[in-house]
Amino acid sequence: MRKRLLLAALSGLLLAGAWPTYGFPLLVFFGFVPLLILERNIRLGEDKNKTLKVFGYAYLALLIWNSITTWWIWYSTPFGMFFALLVNTLLMALIFLAFHLVARRLPAKIHLIFLPALWIAFEKFHLNWDFSWPWLNLGNVFSEHTLWIQWYEYTGSFGGALWIWAVNIGMFKTIEKFRQSRLSAQLSTGIAKQVLKIALPIIISLFIWSNYEESNQQAEVVIIQPNTDPYTEKYDQPNTEVARELVAMAQPYTDEETDYIIAPETMLAGNSNMDAFPNSREKYILQVFLSRYDSLELITGADFYRLYRQEERPSPSANRTPNGDWFEVYNAAVNLNRQGEVQTYIKSKLVVGVENFPFKETLEPILGNIMIDLGGTVLSRATQDERSVFTSSGGTFRAAPIICYESVYGEYVTDYVKNGANFLSIITNDAWWDRTQGHQQHLSYARLRAVETRRSIARSANTGISALIDEKGQVKKTLGYGEKGVIKGSISINNKKTIYVQYGDYIARIATLFSGFIALFAIARKKEK
């Protein structure tokens, strides 16, 4: 039992030790090997309750990984942290348990294909359901080493997951063959093959890196980082005061060459009526500033609402007022220009339990309103179906208005590019997580989106970390956590579409088909017996 506990703990520690931004990603290529050895020993041994034991050890290993990498959720919500750790670990452990059950019925050449296929299928599913939490999707592990994964422009982050599983399975088979034969030459050959599996994609990436040329077209941007405390002062400031502060911060850095000013998520946090915003005082203050320049645009975040004076619920995301009416709340991005034109996008990948009540129509009648209090934001929010793109008044620049959590979703971001975005604008508020890995990982994951889409990124955070990222995923400029200030610089404008933009998560879709067929085959084999 002690040996098995050590194997489970080792898997968890290797996976956690690989994770950005503190870890070294080479460890991920061996992270599942101890767990695979453990599962095989139980499956082929004389144990009773094999299924329960495999599940228990897998849960322990995966809980260690989840806990070390995402414990920082505690700073925004202790309940949310425990829920995320326990439930996400449960889902991962169930995937490993399904592998164990299939492995008991099918030979190794099939069940060792089933595991990576099922895991990738699970990660794809985890991107799209109401309890979505793809923070630990395996392909994210290389976000601090974009030099290694320039081929993500062809595969997306699921290419990284496939790479990781190929090496882990290969290393596991090498160890098992050596345990049976005890031939050192066989061990050396097997290890050499796995080293080659690791090295070859990196060599290909280095070749792509050295030959890739960024677009020559440039946009000059000014990024605002106000560093406002979201728990105290943020929601107490009137929007007119916030607008004046935004102008005061941007003005010293703005000239006729400036194309964009970008301010963070919910910069205007005074809950404006969406329909009244075009005639609001805060919009007038911002437009007067923009009108001083010939082609200046502003992208900023805003809290909006819309009131419905009716008895029937207008949408599943609508909230009830004390008077019996309905209202919807929007986490929005707004684009303003000197002509006073307003373009709006509504955040549509919402944080579970903070902005989104999962399966609301089913669970709300049972549980009531149990939304998590996160600095004043406790209402279920509305979304939109399409990814809007903000087009500049001259038509040259087309910004993807990505809001916070949305930047974690690869194929989701490609929808902006398909709709014409030639650079990515990420606006966020990472102050909830204090000085932990949370805000650092969030920035780091954005680098993957730059490589996948070959779009430069202008990232504005309320606090920690605003940045400029180029098409290769390199961070060119940053403004650190807890600092109030401005970044000024240039980003490239690219209109070409990568293979990944065109075809999205095709690896995950193929993996889903494979895992489904193998699972059905395993069930059929069981019935035959």
C-alpha positions, 0 to 999 in steps of 0.5 A: 500500500505504501508503494502505491501511495508513493506512486500516486503522490509522485504522479500528482507532484510531477504534473504539478511541478510541470505547471506554469508559471513556476514549473518545468514542463518536461516533467509532464512527459512522465507525470502519468507514468507512475499512475499507469504503473499503479493501475496495471499492478492493481488490474493484474494483481490479486486485489479485491475491489480493484475498481474502487482502488484504482479510483481512489489512487487516481483521485489522490494523484489528481487531487494533488495536481489540482490543489497545488496548481489552483489553490489560489481560487481561495482568494476569490471564494473559499467555497469555489476553491473546494468545489473546483478542486473536488469536482474537477478531480472527480471528473479526471478520476472518472476518466482514469477509472473508465480507462481501467474498466476498458483495460480489463476487457481489451488488449494493451494496443487498444486500451493504451490508445483509449486513454489519451483519446478519452482524456482529450475528449474529456478536455474538449467536453470541459470547454463547453458545458456549464461547469467548464473549467479547462484551466488544467487542460494539458496543452496549457502546460507549455504556455511559458515555453512558446519556443517549443510549440510554434506548431500550435498554429496547426494543432492548437493546444490539443496538439500539446495534449497528444504529444504529452500522452504519446510520450507518457504511454511510450515511457510506460511501455518501455518500463514495463518491457524492461521489468519483464525482460531485464535487458538494459539495451532494451531500456536504453533503446526505449528511453532514446525513442521517448527522448526523440519524441520529445525533441522532434516537435521542439526542433520543428518548432524552432524551425518554424520560429526562425522562419516566421515573419510577423506582419509589417503593419502596425498599430500603436496602443496605450494600455491602461492599468488603474489598479483599483481594489475590486473589493472596496473602491471599484464599485463605489466610484461613479462612472463619470469619475472613472471616465475622467480618471481614464482620460487623465491616465491616457492623455500624457501618452496619447498623440496623433500616432495612437490608434487605440486606448485599451482599458480593463474589464468593468472599468465602468462598473457603475451598472449603466443602462445599456440602452441609455449609455450612448447618451450618458455623461461618462460616454460624453467625457470619453468622446470629447477626449477621443475627438481631439485626435483624428483616428483614436479608438477606445476599448473598455469594459463596462457593467451594463444592465437592461430592464424588462417590465414584464411578468414573463421571464425574458431569458434563462439568464434574467434576474428577478427584481423586488418589484416582480420585473426582470433585468439582465446583467452584462459584462461588456466590452465597448468600442468608442470612436471620435464620431461617437459610434458605439460598438458593444460585445457581451462576455459569453464564456462566464465564470462558473458560480460567479457570473453563471448559475450552471443549469439555472433553469433546473437547479435554481428552483431546487437550490435557490440563488447560491451565486458566489459573492465575488466583490459585488458581482453575484448575479447571473449574466447574459451572453451573446451567440456570436463573437463580435469584432470591433472595427476601427472608423477607418476599417483598417483595424479589427479588434477581438474584444476578449473579456477575461476568462474567455482567453483560456478557450482556444477554439472560442478565440478563433471565432473572433479571427474568423469574423475578421479580427486582426489583433486580440484585445484582452481586457481583464480584472485579475485582482481577485487572486492576490499575488498568486499563480492565478493571475500569472497563469492567466497571462501565460495562457494568453500567449498560446492564443497568440501562437494559435491565431498568429495575432498580437495581443494588447492585454489590459488588466485592472491589476496584474498583469497588463502586457503586449504579446507578439505573434510568436507568443513572446511577452514584449512589455508588461506592467506588474501586479499591484502597479498603477500605470500605462504601457505604450507600444506597437503591435502587428496587424495580421489578416492571415488565418492559420490552419488552427483558426480554419479547422479548430479543435479537430484533434479533439473531435477525432479523439472523441470518435476514437474513444467512443468507438473503443468504449462501444467495442469494450461493452460489446466484448463484455456482453460476448463474455 
